[in-house]
């Protein structure tokens, strides 16, 4: 079976205190539907954890308006190390998490009233879309972008993860991953300049090449209606040498750790990545003779690194809870991988909401 990329499942966020961080993301970003929570040994991630298994506490949570979730991840076997220097836009790695909002002005006003760290006024992207930037209490930057797609409508001002701004050292080399392997086949814009909508950010006064990627085809798969359309923006700084966002630190330390895609066709994806020079750095199927289990959820997962070492995760989901207390789970074995789950099942995920 050929690969199917269904959308961005989640962005990984390394934190120093999971309970505090997730409570903040629940309150302000409505990331309150828990797909799994687990304390365990991360023993498959040796490529990114200096060759040693690492104790961790992780939770995957989503927003029912649609979009990808957050995997909030804390090292528990060592002291998480924050960045030594503030991130500058264009540093290699994931710079900014893009978030969905149906009304950017309404979201901006809400965050201001709540006294949060809003970094910019309402702005226009190079393709004339309303957006603004803000930071969480730990320095992670989020770009809220106006987008009309909603999975469910509620009173909250935003949906989930819409994509990411990723710093790269060479856009042409990076397109082999983001455009080809991940099927972002549409270039919305490709511009080189100084950009007014970045000037409020650290390092944003530099000259950049910016390439915004989208997908022309509607995504397919069990969770595609929930995940919705997404975009990736590649940013290459041209007038200074970029640092790496995890320079001198370990994957899982505070910051944006990885971008994860929900996929089907694991074997086909492995072969394609190998052929294009981005072999799996992590492959759960090689370490186990059965599906990987993360407590309440199960599936197969793998990673590749982009040309600058940024981790990209792939998850082939096999089981997720819809009403854990009643022992009800979605099981995805032996079904058409292109077909979405019924809407009532996807909407039943709300029963996993945590206040």
N, C-alpha and C positions, 0 to 999 in steps of 0.2 A: 504494500500500500504506500502511495506517495504521501509525503508529509502534509499535514494541515496545521497552519498557525491560526489558532482561534482568537488570539488577542493577548493583551498584557494581563497576566494573572495577578501580579503584585510587584511592588518595588520593595527591596530589602532595606531596612533602616536599622543600622547598628545604634544601640543606646547604652547608657550607663546604668539606668534603672528602668526595667521594663514596666513595672506597675505604674510608676509615675508618668512615663512617656505615653503608654497606651491610654491611660485615663485622660490625658490631655488630647490625644488624637480622637478619642471617643467624643469628648465634650465639644471640641471645636470643629473637627473635620468629619464627624459622624461615622468614623470607622469603628462601628460598634457591633457588627455581626461576626461572631467568632466561628471560624471554620475549623481551626485546631489551636490548641495550646499544649505545649509539651516542654518538659525539662529532660534533657537527655545528652548523650555524648555525640557530638558531630564528628563521627569517625570516617566519613566518606570524603571530607573536604580537605584532605591533606595537601592538595596542590595549592590551596589558599591559606592554610593555617600552619605554615612553616613545618610541614611534615608530621605534625602531631595531632591526634584527636583532641578536641576541645569541648569542655562542658559548656552547655548553653541553655538558655531559657528563651523560647520563641513562641510567638502567637501570630496567626494569620487572620486578619480581620478585613471585612469589606464594608462598603457603603451601598445601601440598597437603591440609590438613585442610578447606580451603574458606574462602570469603570473598574479598573483593577484595584486590588487591595493593598494593604501594607503588611509585610512580614516584619514585625518588630522583634529584634534579635539582640540578646544580651549575652556577652561572655560571662560565665559564672565561675570558671576555673582560673581566671586571671582578672586583673583590674583593667577595665576598658580604657584605652588611651585616646583622648580627644586629639584633634589636629593641633600641631604645634604652631601653625600659622593659619590665619583665616584664609579660606578658599578664595581664589581669584577666578572670575569667569574666564573660561578657556583652559584652566588646569585640566589635565587629562583624567578622565573618569566621569562619573555621574555628578554633574554640577547642581542640577535643579530637577525636582519632581514637578511635572505638569499635572494640574488638577482640573477637573471639569466643573463648570458652573453654568447654569442656565441664564444667569443675570450677574455679570461681573460687578456692576455698580452696587447691586444689592448685597453681594458678598463682601465687597470692600467696605461698605457702610457698616455691616454687621461686625466685621473684625475690628474696625476702628472703635465702635461703641464698646466692644469687649476689652479694649485696651491692649490689643495684641500688637506685635511688632510688624506693622505694615511698612514696606520698604519703598513703595512708590505710589504715586497717584494712579488713576485710571489711565492706561496707555493704549496705543494701537500697535499691534505687531506689524512687521513689514507687509503682510497681506491684509492689513486693515481690520483685524479682529480685536475686540476689547480684551484687555488682560491687565493684571497687576501682579506685583511680587510681594511676598511676606515671608517672615522667618518664624520658625518655632522657637521655643526658649533655649534650644541647644545649638542654634546656628544653622540648621538645615533650611534651605530656601525652597519655596514653593511658588510656582507660577499658576495663577488661577486664570483659566482661559474660557471665554464664553463659547458654549457649544450647546446646540439645541437637543441633542440626543439624551433622552431620559429612559431608564428602565422602569423605575417607579417614581412618582412625584410625591414629595412630602414637604414639610415646612422648612427643612434644612436648606442652607443656601448653596451647597456644593455637593457634587458627586465624588467619585473616586479618582484613581490614578488615570490620567489621560496620555501619559507618555513621559519623556524625559528630555532635558537638555544635556547633551553629553559632550565633554571636551575631548577633542582628538588632535593628534599631531599632524595627521595627513588625511584629509577628507577622502581623497580618491581611494586610498587603501582601505579606509573604514567602510566605504560603500559595499565592499564585498560581503560584509556581515549584515549591515542594516538594510541595504537595498535588496541584496540577492537572497541570503539565507532567511531573513525575516520577512521578505516579501513586501517591503515598503517601496513599491514600484513607481510612485508618483512623486516628482519633485515639485513641491508647492512654490518654493522660491530657492534661488541660489544666488546670494548677494555678497559682495565684498565692500566693506565700508566701515565707518564708525556709525553707531546706531543709538539714536536718542532714547529708545526704550530700554537700553542696558545701562545708561549712565548713572543710575541710582545704585548700581551694584558694585561691589568691590572689584576693581579691575575693568569695569565696564566701559571706560573711556578709550580703551585700546581699539585698534583696527582688527576686524574679524572677517573671516568668511563664514557665513551661516547658510546651512542647507536644511530646509524643513522637508521631511519625508512623510508621506501618507500612503494609504493603500487604496487602489482603485476598486478592488473587489470587496464586496461585503464578506466579512469573516464568517467561517463556518465552524460548527462544532457544538458540543453539548452546552457550553457556557457562553457562546458567542453573543446572544442577546443581552446578557448581563454585563459582559466585558465591554461591548460596544466598540465604536471606531477609536483609533488611537493615532498618535503621531510621534515621530522621533526628530529632534533637532540636533544636528551636528554643528559644533562651534569650534573653529580653529583660530587661535589668536596668532596674529601675524607680526607683531612688533615687540614681542618678548618671548623668552623661552618658558613654556609652561612647566609647572611642577605637576606631580601626580597627587590626586586627592588622598591617597593612602600611603604617601611617601613616609617611610620610617615606621609604619604601623601595620597592623594585621587586618585582613578581611574580618568583618564583624565588629571592629572597633567603631566608635560613633561616626555616623555619616551614611551616605547612600551606598549600600554594599553591592547591589546587583539589580538587574532588571530581569523579571521572570515571565516567560511566555507559556501559555497553555497550548499544548500541541497534541497531535496524533500522528502516528507513523514513525515510531521511535527508530526502527531499523533504517528506514529511508533517510531520516534526518542524520543519523550517525554517518552513513555513507556519504551524503552530500557535504557535510562539514569536513570530513576527512579529505575528500577530493579537492575542496576549495582551500585547504591549508589551515583549517581551524578544527583540528581533531578534538574530541571530547577530552576535557581535563578531569572531569568527574563523570562516572557512569554507574549508576546504582545497579543496573542489570548485570554488570560484570562482577559485582561483589556479592550478589544474592541470587539464589535460584527461585526467588518468588518476588512478588510485588513489595516494594518498600512501604513500611507502615509508620506513620507519624501520629500514633495515638488514635485520634478520631478520623483521620484521613489517610488515604493510601494511594500509591501510584508509583510510576517510575520517574526518575529525574536525572538530568545531566547538566553539565556546564561546558561552555567554551569561553575563551577570552578573545576580545577584539584585539586589533593590532597594538593597542596601548595597554593591554592587560585588564581591561574592564570586564568583569564577569557577567555573562549572559546565561541565565538558567532556562532550562526547558523542563516542563512537567507534563507527563501523560497521566491525567487523573483517572483513578479507578474507583474511589469511594470517598464521599464526603457526607457529613451528618446534616439532616434537615431538622430533626427533632431528637436530639441526643438523649434527653430524659426518657423518651418513649422507645429508644433503640431503633429509630427510623433513619436509614441512610440511603443516599443515592448511590446505586451501583451501576457502573458503566461498562461492564464486561459484555462482549458479544452484541453490540448494538452498532447501528450505522454511524460511523465517526463524523460524518458531515452533518448529521441531523441534530438540531438543538433539542434540549430537553423541553418538555411542555412548560408553558409559562407558569402554571400553578405550582409546579415543583420548584422552579427557580425562585418564585416569590415566597415559597415556604421556608427558604433560608432565613427569613426574618425572625423565625422562632428561635434562632440562635443568638438573638440580640442580647447584649450585656449593657446595663446602664452604667 
